[in-house]
Amino acid sequence: MDIQKIINLVTYTQEFIKNREMAAHVKEKGLADYVTQVDIAVQNFLKKELFALAPDIQFLGEETGLQEMKAESFWILDPVNGTTNLMHDYQHSVVSLALCRQGEIVMGIVYDPFHEEVCLL
């Protein structure tokens, strides 16, 4: 698997995250728990693109809800870690993506679209 392709996909999400109109469309999932159109757009984009790169790897996204992971490998995504910050335009939100294989996290990417910083774990 080409890590640079995955990083490129994650950094592309900046287009969604910096869209203030999408960030203004907010739904409440629970008490002080929100989701914006940005969360949904980032998750849908990465789910589709990651599946195209590696169709054998399942996908678990925060906005999808709990589901049973049947494969040995799966992506774990928080499309906007810091949704409340995004809603208020505080510019302190990140995209967090991990790859879990056989019960262990083997790769993680944290992307700060406001400072264009990528941390690879």
GIJO-V998552 format. One record per backbone hydrogen bond with DSSP energy under -0.5 kcal/mol. NH is the residue of the N-H (numbers start at 1). CO is the residue of the C=O. If there is no record, write none. Layout:
BEGIN
nh:co
NH:CO
NH:CO
END
This chain:
BEGIN
nh:co
3:1
5:2
6:2
7:3
8:4
9:5
10:6
11:7
12:8
13:9
13:10
14:11
15:12
16:13
17:13
18:14
19:16
20:18
23:19
24:20
25:22
26:24
27:35
29:27
29:33
30:33
33:30
35:27
37:22
37:25
38:22
40:36
41:37
42:38
43:39
44:40
45:41
46:42
47:43
48:44
49:45
50:46
51:47
52:48
53:49
54:50
57:54
58:56
58:73
60:75
62:77
64:61
65:61
70:68
74:100
75:58
76:98
77:60
78:96
79:77
81:94
82:80
83:80
86:82
87:83
88:84
89:86
90:85
94:81
95:111
96:78
96:94
97:95
97:109
98:76
99:107
100:74
100:98
101:104
102:72
104:101
106:99
106:104
107:99
109:97
110:119
111:95
112:117
113:111
115:112
116:112
117:112
119:110
120:118
121:108
121:119
END
